[in-house]
Amino acid sequence: MDDEIDNLTRVHLRRMDGKIDQMMDAPRDHGRRLTALEIAEGNLAATERRHYANTAARTDRTDDRLDRIERRLDLIKPPRAAADEKYRPGADLTLRP
C-alpha cells in the first residue's frame, strides 16, 4: 500500500513538474510573439513612410510638369518675368495680386 501511495505521489509530482515547465515556456513564447509583432509593426511603419515619400515625389513631379505645360501654352508668365513685373525699380511698392 505504501508503494502504491509513493508511486501515485511521484506520478502527481511529475505531472506538476511538466505543467510548471509549460508555464515557464509560455512567457518565452509570448516574448517571441511580441518581438515578431514589433518587427512587423516597424516594417509596416517604414513601408508607410516610403509610400508617403513616393507620393510626395510624384506630386512634385506632377507640379513641375503642370508648370511646364502652363508656360508652354502661355497660360502663366514665367516666374522670373512675373517677379520682374512686380518689383520694377521706381514703381510703387504696393503688391499687386
C-alpha positions in Angstrom: 0.0 0.0 0.0 2.8 2.4 0.8 4.4 1.7 -2.5 1.2 2.5 -4.2 0.9 5.8 -2.5 4.6 6.6 -3.3 4.0 5.8 -6.9 0.8 7.9 -7.0 2.7 10.8 -5.4 5.5 10.5 -7.9 3.0 10.5 -10.8 1.4 13.7 -9.5 4.8 15.3 -8.9 5.8 14.5 -12.5 2.6 16.0 -13.8 3.1 19.1 -11.7 6.7 19.3 -12.9 5.5 19.1 -16.5 2.9 21.8 -16.0 5.4 24.1 -14.3 7.7 23.6 -17.3 4.9 24.5 -19.7 4.2 27.6 -17.5 7.8 28.6 -17.7 7.9 28.2 -21.5 4.7 30.4 -22.0 6.3 33.8 -21.2 9.2 32.9 -23.5 6.8 32.1 -26.3 4.9 35.3 -25.6 8.1 37.3 -25.7 9.0 35.8 -29.1 5.5 36.5 -30.4 5.7 40.1 -29.2 9.0 40.6 -30.8 7.6 39.3 -34.1 4.7 41.8 -33.8 7.1 44.7 -33.1 9.2 43.8 -36.1 6.1 43.6 -38.3 4.8 47.0 -37.0 8.2 48.5 -37.7 8.2 47.2 -41.2 4.7 48.5 -41.7 5.7 52.0 -40.5 8.7 52.0 -42.7 6.6 51.0 -45.7 4.1 53.7 -44.9 6.8 56.3 -44.8 8.2 55.1 -48.1 4.7 55.3 -49.7 4.3 58.8 -48.3 7.7 59.8 -49.7 6.9 58.3 -53.1 3.6 60.1 -53.2 5.3 63.4 -52.3 7.9 62.9 -55.0 5.2 62.1 -57.6 3.2 65.2 -56.6 6.3 67.3 -57.0 7.0 65.9 -60.5 3.3 66.4 -61.4 3.5 70.1 -60.3 6.7 70.6 -62.3 5.0 69.0 -65.4 1.9 71.2 -64.9 4.1 74.3 -64.6 5.9 73.5 -67.9 2.6 72.8 -69.7 1.1 76.1 -68.5 4.2 78.0 -69.6 4.3 76.4 -73.0 0.6 77.3 -73.5 1.3 80.8 -72.2 -1.3 80.3 -69.5 1.0 81.8 -66.9 4.1 84.0 -67.1 7.5 82.5 -66.3 8.4 83.1 -62.7 11.2 85.4 -63.5 9.1 87.7 -65.7 6.3 87.8 -63.0 8.9 88.8 -60.4 10.4 91.5 -62.6 7.0 93.0 -63.3 6.0 93.2 -59.6 9.2 94.7 -58.4 10.4 97.2 -61.0 12.7 99.9 -59.7 10.8 103.2 -59.4 7.4 101.5 -59.4 5.1 101.9 -56.4 5.8 99.4 -53.6 2.3 98.1 -53.2 2.0 94.4 -54.1 -0.4 93.6 -56.9 -2.2 90.2 -57.0 
